[in-house]
Amino acid sequence: MPTIAVPNVNLYAVLPQMELLVFGLLVLLAAAVSRDERRPLLNVLATLGLVLATYTSITLWGQHGLRFDSGSMFVADRLAVLVNVLLCLGALVTLMISGSFLVAQETLRGEYYALILFAVIGMGVMASTADLMIFFLGLETFSIALYILCGFARGKVLSVEASLKYFLLGSFASGFLLYGIALVYGATGTTNLVGMSLHEDAVYLYHNAIPTQFPWNTLLTLGWGLILVGLAFKVGLVPFHLWTPDVYEGAPTPITAFMSVGVKAAAFTAFLRVMTTTGLFDLEKWTTALSVLAVLTMCVGNVVALSQRNLKRLLAYSSIAHAGYITLGIISGRSLGAQAVLFYLVSYTIMNLGAFAFVVFAGAHHEGNLTLDQCKGLGFTHPLPAAMMAVFMLSLAGLPPTVGFLGKLYLFQSVVQAGHIPLAVIAVLNSVVAVYYYLRIVVMMYMHEHSGHDLQPSRSTGVLAATGVCAFLVLLLGLFPSKLIEIVKQCL
């Protein structure tokens, strides 16, 4: 009688995701039996799950890249650990700024917390795999959760519109990506990134240790092109960015904050794995394609942001521009470029979460849609939150002594060392343009009298604590970045 081989798996490698899944199910169960409209227990359960997953992820740091199986279906290496911790901390900040906002908007329901945990699971899976099919499963897991979260305020037209737009365009992007994976599989015979290394006219299949010439180079190029289209949509690269401002504006502000950092962290980590494992971006045609996307993204994001009066839309176009900056690190190569991307992802996560936390604070009773006019005089009526917002704006603009300055310096240095001088010049010019609309917010807060708008800022200690912690980290890492740089170097 034939025996069935039982695969040798290591559950410790996926323990953080398992913990998040268990706590997500507990939240759903508690929501079903809870009668308390504000349901503080659900927030506590979700917070405990994220804290436990963060701790477990940190314990994996010294395990030298545990694998779930004998292949690369799920790899808990240091890159995955750093991104998982970043995602969990980003979700924790999101929970801190969510409670009072959802109560004020009368949209608090129990499944909100579970969906955030499920989104973190999908993002973590996407960042931890070197297999294209598992990568797709992770992407769809967090995408479905975000489609629902964007439309969570069902009574708000903008929220429903945001969810529908994100769902329709995201579905098309997922179709492109899946079709691209199918073409790459047809060309290489594997979906495992470790099992393929791409060159101009050949595919080397390392699993049988014999270089195999592959003549259908067009098929392989088309496959990777479709995959990059799907990834470009997720991070908001031009011309795949059109969903970003409308979705950011319509979604509940805490979800906008979470989307703006979590999706970028997961998707750009996937970019890094493709770059370091396959050598795809060593080819000139792919470097050229990404260079065009990066330049268009930086220019469109920064120029259109100049005309925005709504802070969420302004930060949406800012997010598009920052995606262009990060893409420069992918172009720069495997060593310094990859390190610069990771450093920038960490710094961007902190300063962008802080900026959206301020929007939640000041616009809690305006559905989070804060305008520039409503910011007038906030430096005098609410000096501490306004000072923290000024720190975030200086950091996003790339001015010292913030972590945003070091992130851009690190990134532009990698571009110069890779020999892409024109790209570095364009990036610096775009940064100069961005200074205008970031500092305009500071000017509104400190150099104009109070506008007279009936603002009712949030009194939640969670919102203020989240804003304060982010502002503190922006300054701390800007003044003492050596530890973060050391961690980033150990990841690659």
C-alpha positions in Angstrom: 0.0 0.0 0.0 1.6 3.3 -1.0 2.4 5.7 1.7 1.5 9.4 1.7 4.5 11.6 2.4 3.6 14.1 5.1 5.3 17.5 4.4 7.7 18.8 7.0 6.4 22.1 8.2 7.5 24.6 10.9 4.5 26.3 12.4 6.7 28.7 14.4 7.5 30.5 11.1 3.8 31.5 10.7 3.0 31.9 14.4 2.4 35.7 14.3 -0.1 35.2 11.5 -1.8 32.3 13.4 -2.1 34.5 16.5 -3.7 37.3 14.5 -6.1 34.9 12.9 -7.2 33.5 16.4 -7.7 36.9 17.8 -9.6 38.0 14.7 -12.0 35.1 15.2 -12.3 35.9 18.9 -13.2 39.5 18.0 -15.9 38.3 15.6 -17.3 35.9 18.3 -17.2 38.7 21.0 -18.9 41.1 18.6 -21.7 38.6 18.0 -22.5 38.3 21.7 -21.6 41.8 22.9 -24.5 44.2 23.7 -22.3 47.2 24.4 -22.6 49.7 21.5 -19.1 51.0 22.0 -17.7 47.5 22.6 -14.4 48.4 24.3 -13.6 44.7 24.7 -13.2 44.3 20.9 -10.6 47.0 20.8 -8.8 45.4 23.7 -8.8 41.9 22.0 -7.5 43.3 18.8 -4.8 45.3 20.6 -3.7 42.2 22.5 -3.5 40.2 19.3 -1.3 42.8 17.6 0.9 43.1 20.7 1.3 39.3 20.9 2.0 39.1 17.1 4.6 41.9 17.4 6.4 40.1 20.3 6.4 36.8 18.4 7.7 38.4 15.3 10.6 39.9 17.3 11.5 36.5 18.7 11.9 35.3 15.1 14.7 37.9 14.5 17.5 35.6 15.7 16.1 32.4 14.1 18.1 32.8 10.9 15.2 32.8 8.5 12.8 30.0 9.5 10.8 28.5 6.7 7.3 27.1 6.9 8.3 24.3 4.4 11.3 23.1 2.6 10.9 25.7 -0.1 10.2 29.4 0.0 6.4 29.4 0.4 6.8 31.4 3.6 10.1 32.6 4.9 10.4 34.3 8.3 13.7 36.0 7.6 14.7 39.3 9.0 13.2 41.3 6.2 9.8 39.6 6.9 10.3 40.2 10.6 10.9 43.9 10.2 8.0 44.4 7.9 5.6 42.3 10.1 6.6 44.4 13.2 6.1 47.6 11.2 2.6 46.4 10.0 1.6 45.4 13.5 2.7 48.7 15.0 0.9 50.6 12.2 -2.3 48.6 13.0 -1.9 49.4 16.7 -1.7 53.2 15.9 -4.8 52.7 13.7 -6.7 51.2 16.5 -5.6 54.0 18.8 -7.1 56.6 16.5 -10.2 54.6 15.5 -12.3 54.3 18.6 -13.4 57.9 19.2 -13.6 58.6 15.4 -16.0 55.7 14.7 -18.1 56.6 17.7 -18.3 60.2 16.6 -19.3 59.0 13.1 -21.7 56.4 14.5 -20.0 53.7 12.4 -18.5 51.5 15.1 -19.2 47.8 14.4 -17.3 44.8 15.8 -16.1 43.4 12.4 -14.0 46.6 12.0 -11.3 45.3 14.3 -11.3 41.8 12.9 -10.9 43.1 9.3 -7.9 45.1 10.4 -6.3 42.0 11.8 -7.1 40.0 8.7 -5.6 42.8 6.6 -2.4 42.6 8.6 -2.3 38.8 8.0 -2.5 39.3 4.2 0.1 42.0 4.2 2.4 39.9 6.3 2.0 36.9 4.0 2.7 39.0 1.0 5.9 40.4 2.6 7.1 37.0 3.8 6.8 34.8 0.7 9.1 34.1 -2.3 6.4 32.2 -4.1 4.2 34.1 -6.6 1.0 32.2 -5.8 1.3 32.7 -2.0 2.1 36.3 -2.8 -1.2 36.6 -4.7 -3.2 35.0 -1.9 -1.7 37.4 0.6 -2.5 40.3 -1.7 -6.1 39.2 -2.1 -6.5 38.6 1.6 -5.7 42.2 2.6 -7.4 43.7 -0.5 -10.8 42.1 0.3 -10.5 43.4 3.9 -9.6 46.9 2.7 -12.5 46.9 0.1 -14.9 46.4 3.0 -13.2 48.8 5.4 -13.2 51.6 2.8 -17.0 51.4 2.6 -17.4 50.9 6.4 -19.4 54.1 6.8 -22.3 52.7 4.8 -24.4 55.8 5.3 -21.8 58.1 3.7 -21.9 58.5 -0.1 -18.2 59.2 -0.3 -17.3 56.0 1.7 -19.5 53.8 -0.5 -18.1 55.4 -3.6 -14.5 54.9 -2.4 -15.2 51.2 -1.7 -16.8 50.6 -5.1 -14.0 52.4 -7.0 -11.3 50.5 -5.0 -13.0 47.2 -5.6 -13.6 47.6 -9.3 -10.1 48.9 -10.1 -8.5 46.5 -7.7 -10.2 43.6 -9.3 -8.9 44.5 -12.7 -5.4 44.9 -11.2 -5.6 41.5 -9.6 -6.6 40.0 -12.9 -3.6 41.5 -14.6 -1.3 40.2 -11.8 -2.7 36.7 -11.8 -2.5 36.5 -15.6 1.1 37.7 -15.4 1.9 34.9 -12.8 0.4 32.4 -15.2 2.6 33.6 -18.1 5.7 33.5 -15.9 4.8 30.0 -14.8 4.4 28.9 -18.4 7.8 30.4 -19.3 9.8 29.1 -16.3 7.9 26.0 -15.0 7.8 27.5 -11.4 6.2 30.2 -9.4 9.0 30.2 -6.9 11.2 33.2 -7.1 14.2 31.2 -5.6 13.8 28.8 -8.5 14.3 31.4 -11.2 16.8 33.9 -12.2 16.0 36.2 -15.2 18.4 37.3 -17.8 18.1 38.9 -21.2 17.6 35.8 -23.2 17.6 32.9 -20.7 15.9 31.5 -17.7 18.1 29.5 -15.3 16.1 26.9 -13.3 18.2 26.4 -10.2 16.0 23.5 -8.9 17.6 21.1 -11.3 21.0 22.9 -11.4 21.0 22.9 -15.2 20.9 26.2 -17.1 18.0 25.8 -19.6 17.8 28.2 -22.6 14.3 29.6 -23.0 13.5 31.1 -26.4 10.1 32.6 -25.6 11.5 35.8 -24.1 8.5 37.8 -25.2 6.1 35.6 -23.1 8.3 36.1 -20.0 8.5 39.8 -20.6 4.8 40.1 -20.9 4.3 38.0 -17.7 6.5 40.2 -15.6 5.0 43.3 -17.2 1.5 42.3 -16.0 2.8 41.5 -12.5 4.4 44.9 -12.3 1.1 46.5 -13.4 -0.7 44.8 -10.5 2.0 46.0 -8.0 2.1 49.5 -9.5 -1.7 49.7 -8.9 -1.3 48.7 -5.2 1.4 51.3 -4.5 -0.3 54.0 -6.6 2.3 54.6 -9.3 1.3 56.8 -12.2 -0.7 56.1 -14.4 -2.2 53.4 -12.1 -2.9 56.0 -9.4 -6.4 57.4 -10.3 -8.1 55.5 -7.5 -5.9 56.9 -4.8 -7.3 60.5 -4.1 -11.0 59.4 -4.2 -10.5 56.3 -2.0 -8.3 58.2 0.5 -10.9 60.9 0.8 -13.9 58.7 1.0 -12.6 56.0 3.3 -12.8 56.5 7.1 -9.7 58.5 8.1 -8.1 55.7 10.3 -8.4 53.3 7.4 -6.9 55.8 5.0 -4.0 56.1 7.4 -3.6 52.3 7.6 -3.9 51.8 3.8 -1.4 54.5 3.0 1.4 52.8 4.9 0.5 49.1 5.2 -0.1 48.5 1.5 3.2 50.3 0.5 5.2 48.3 3.1 3.8 45.0 1.8 4.0 45.8 -1.9 7.5 47.4 -1.9 8.8 44.4 0.1 7.5 42.2 -2.7 9.4 44.5 -5.1 12.5 44.0 -3.0 12.1 40.2 -3.0 11.8 40.2 -6.8 14.8 42.4 -7.1 17.1 40.5 -4.8 16.0 37.0 -5.7 15.5 37.1 -9.5 17.7 39.9 -10.7 14.8 41.2 -12.8 15.6 44.8 -12.3 19.2 44.3 -13.4 18.0 44.2 -16.9 18.1 47.6 -18.7 14.5 47.4 -20.1 13.0 47.0 -16.6 15.1 49.7 -15.1 14.0 52.0 -17.9 10.4 51.2 -17.4 10.6 51.7 -13.6 12.5 55.0 -14.2 9.7 56.3 -16.4 7.1 55.3 -13.8 9.1 56.9 -10.9 9.5 60.2 -12.7 5.8 60.4 -13.7 4.7 59.5 -10.2 6.9 62.1 -8.5 5.9 64.8 -10.9 2.2 64.2 -11.0 1.9 63.6 -7.3 3.7 66.8 -6.3 2.3 69.1 -8.9 -1.4 68.1 -8.4 -0.9 68.3 -4.6 -0.2 72.0 -5.0 -3.9 72.7 -5.8 -5.5 70.6 -3.1 -7.5 72.2 -0.3 -8.7 69.0 1.4 -6.0 67.5 3.7 -6.9 63.9 2.9 -6.6 64.5 -0.8 -3.4 66.5 -0.3 -1.9 63.6 1.6 -3.2 61.2 -1.1 -1.2 63.0 -3.8 1.7 63.2 -1.3 1.5 59.4 -0.9 1.7 59.0 -4.7 4.8 61.2 -4.8 6.5 59.2 -2.1 5.7 56.0 -4.0 7.8 57.5 -6.8 10.7 58.3 -4.4 10.7 54.7 -3.0 10.7 53.3 -6.6 14.0 55.0 -7.1 15.5 52.7 -4.5 14.3 49.7 -6.4 16.0 51.1 -9.5 19.2 51.7 -7.6 20.1 48.0 -7.1 20.5 45.3 -4.5 22.7 46.7 -1.8 22.4 50.4 -0.9 19.1 50.8 -2.8 17.4 48.0 -0.9 18.6 49.4 2.4 17.3 52.9 1.4 13.9 51.5 0.5 13.5 49.8 3.9 14.7 52.8 5.8 12.3 55.0 3.9 9.4 52.6 4.4 9.9 52.8 8.2 10.3 56.6 8.3 7.3 57.1 5.9 5.1 54.8 8.0 5.8 56.8 11.2 5.4 60.3 9.7 2.3 59.5 7.6 0.5 57.8 10.4 1.1 60.8 12.6 -0.2 63.2 9.9 -3.4 61.2 9.6 -3.7 61.0 13.3 -3.8 64.8 13.4 -6.5 64.8 10.7 -8.5 62.5 12.9 -7.9 64.8 15.9 -8.9 68.0 14.2 -11.6 66.7 11.9 -13.3 64.0 14.0 -16.7 65.6 13.7 -16.3 66.5 10.0 -15.9 62.9 8.8 -12.1 63.5 8.9 -12.4 65.8 5.8 -10.3 68.7 7.2 -9.6 71.6 4.8 -6.7 74.0 4.8 -9.0 76.9 5.8 -10.1 74.9 8.9 -6.4 74.7 9.9 -6.1 78.4 10.3 -5.1 79.4 13.8 -4.8 75.9 15.2 -1.3 76.7 16.3 -2.9 79.1 18.9 -6.1 77.3 19.8 -4.5 73.8 20.0 -0.7 74.4 20.2 0.5 70.9 21.1 -1.3 68.9 18.3 -0.4 71.7 15.8 3.3 71.5 16.8 3.2 67.8 16.2 1.6 68.3 12.8 4.3 70.8 11.9 6.9 68.1 12.8 5.2 65.6 10.4 5.0 68.2 7.6 8.7 69.0 8.0 9.5 65.3 7.9 7.4 64.6 4.8 9.0 67.6 3.1 12.4 66.1 3.9 13.8 68.8 6.2 16.2 68.3 9.1 16.3 67.3 11.9 13.5 64.8 11.1 13.7 61.2 10.0 12.2 62.2 6.6 15.3 64.2 5.8 17.6 61.2 6.4 15.2 58.9 4.5 15.5 61.1 1.4 19.2 61.6 1.8 19.7 57.8 2.1 17.5 57.2 -1.0 19.0 59.9 -3.2 22.5 58.8 -2.2 21.7 55.3 -3.5 20.4 56.7 -6.8 23.6 58.7 -7.3 25.9 55.8 -6.4 24.0 53.6 -8.9 24.8 56.2 -11.6 21.3 57.6 -12.2 22.3 61.2 -11.8 19.3 62.6 -13.9 16.9 60.7 -11.7 18.5 62.1 -8.6 18.2 65.7 -10.0 14.5 65.2 -10.8 13.8 63.7 -7.3 15.5 66.7 -5.6 13.5 69.2 -7.8 10.3 67.4 -6.9 11.2 67.6 -3.2 11.6 71.3 -3.5 8.1 71.6 -5.1 6.8 69.4 -2.2 8.1 71.8 0.4 5.6 74.4 -0.7 2.4 72.5 0.0 3.7 70.9 3.2 4.8 74.2 4.7 1.6 75.8 3.5 -0.2 73.7 6.2 2.3 75.0 8.8 1.7 78.6 7.6 -2.1 78.2 7.9 -1.7 77.0 11.5 0.7 79.6 12.7 0.4 82.7 10.4 -3.3 83.1 10.1 -6.0 84.0 12.5 -8.6 81.4 13.5 -11.0 80.9 10.6 -14.1 80.7 12.7 -15.0 77.3 11.4 -16.9 75.2 14.0 -14.2 72.6 14.7 -14.8 70.1 17.5 -11.4 68.4 17.9 -11.3 64.9 19.4 -10.7 64.7 23.1 -9.6 61.0 22.8 -6.4 60.3 24.7 -5.7 57.5 22.2 -5.6 60.0 19.3 -3.4 62.4 21.1 -1.1 59.6 22.4 -0.7 58.2 18.8 0.1 61.6 17.4 2.6 62.2 20.2 4.4 58.9 19.9 4.7 59.3 16.1 6.1 62.9 16.5 8.6 61.7 19.1 9.8 58.9 16.9 10.1 61.2 13.9 12.5 63.4 15.9 14.3 60.6 17.7 15.1 58.6 14.6 16.0 61.9 12.8 18.6 62.7 15.5 19.8 59.1 16.3 19.3 57.0 13.2 22.2 54.6 13.7 20.2 51.8 15.3 17.6 51.8 12.6 20.2 51.8 9.9 21.9 48.8 11.6 18.6 46.9 11.7 18.0 47.7 8.0 21.4 46.4 7.0 20.9 43.2 8.8 17.7 42.5 6.9 19.5 42.3 3.5 
